[in-house]
């Protein structure tokens, strides 16, 4: 018979595994959506827009490497 502590530890681990899976799924969906949305302009002349894209890409790269 398993102790309540062991059952609780298993339940916590399962929740963490599921939470990690959901986080990965959300990141994947975000990246996919980003690839599907066309840009508003054909040129990247606006330096603020270019900076925003670079910042988003950098942030997504950092988040994906945290796992």
N, C-alpha and C positions, 0 to 999 in steps of 0.2 A: 504494500500500500504506500502510495506517495504521500509525503507530508504536504500540508497546506502551503508551506513555504516553497516547495518545489513546484507545485501547481501554479502558484502565483508567479514565480520566476518564469515559467514556461509561457504563461499568458502575456506577461510583459514583453518577453522576447518576440512572441508572435505579433503583438501590436506594433512593436518597433520595426519588425521586418515588413509588415504591411504598410506602415507609414513611409518607410524608405522606398518601397515599391511605388506608392502613390506619388511621392516627390519626384522620382525618376520619370514616371509617366507624365506628370505635369510639365517637367522640363522638356521632354521629348515633344509633347504636343505644342508647347510654346515655340520651340525651334521650328517645327513643321509649319506652324501657322505663319511664322515670320517669313518662311520661304514662299508661302502661297500668296501673301499680300503684295501686290505690285507697289512700287514706289510712286509717290505722287508726281515726281518730276523725273524726266529722263536724264537730267544732268545733276551732278552733285556740286553745283557751284556754291551753294549756301554753306559756308563753313560751319555754321551752327548745326545744320542737319548732318553734315559729315562727322562732326564731333559726337553727336548723339549716336549715330550708327557705330562708331568706333567704341564708345563707352558701353553700349549695349552688348556688343560682341565680346568685349573684354570681361564684362560682368558675367555673361553666360559661360565663358570659358572658365572663370574662377569657380563658379557654382558647380559646373560639371566635374571639376577636379577635386571637389571637397569630399566626394564619396570614397 
